[in-house]
């Protein structure tokens, strides 16, 4: 089983969050000439992105789209390929407050309220509200937690998307083993990063905290 929560943040930068696994940050593209001379420091760029997002959050806010994916996984990064849980949520974040218009929810990191039958109820009094409170974290807080932990920061290339209608598309069970999945060896060409996307692997305590939040939501058991 695998469970991944992917959040897309719309603001000055775009940030993808993989709770309990890592954080991928799209950074400003540096000058190509300077890029060839010296690779930008990934840790410094990440710190700058965290500070900018926190400042934007408190000044003007930002939009969040969160895709919750759960099901079978055979990958080291827990990427799901056979879905049993799939939810999509949108929200607006301003400082420590998030508003989710579709569910009529106002929340902060500790508690919140949900509108049910024209009455505002505590978020944890409703199963759907409690699930959302546990699985949808505040992006800026996830990044701050990762920054405060012993995080591993590195430049990466964005994953290539495969169209399932493409004649070369292969179902996951029929696909050949990746280099680390079989007993043989394979030569993999390493691409030069474009220095636009950073992968951050947070410390163990941070990963365990967000994993426990998802586990306590009940989604790991497939319940909705």
GIGIKA-V641006 format. One line per field, one symbol per residue. ss: DSSP state (@ for helix, = for strand, . for the rest). phi: phi as a letter, one per 40 degrees, with the letter a starting at -180 (. if undefined). A space follows every 10 residues. Layout:
ss=???
phi=???
This chain:
ss=.========= ....====.. .=====.... .@@@@@@... .@@@@@@@@@ @@@@@@@@@. .========= ==........ .========= ====..==== ....===... .=====..== ==@@@.@@@@ @@@@@...@@ @@@@@@@@.. .=====.... .......... .......... .......... ......==== =..@@@@@@@ @@@@@@..@@ @...
phi=.aabbbbbbb acbbbbbbcg babbbcbccc cccccccacc cccccccccc ccccccdccb gacbbbbbbb icabbccgcc bbcbbabbbb abbbgcbbbb cccfbbabcb aabbcbfgbc bddccbdccc cccccbccdc cccccccccc ccbacbcccc cbcccccccb cdccccccdc bbccbacbcc ccdcfbbbbb ccccccccdc cccccccgcc cgcb
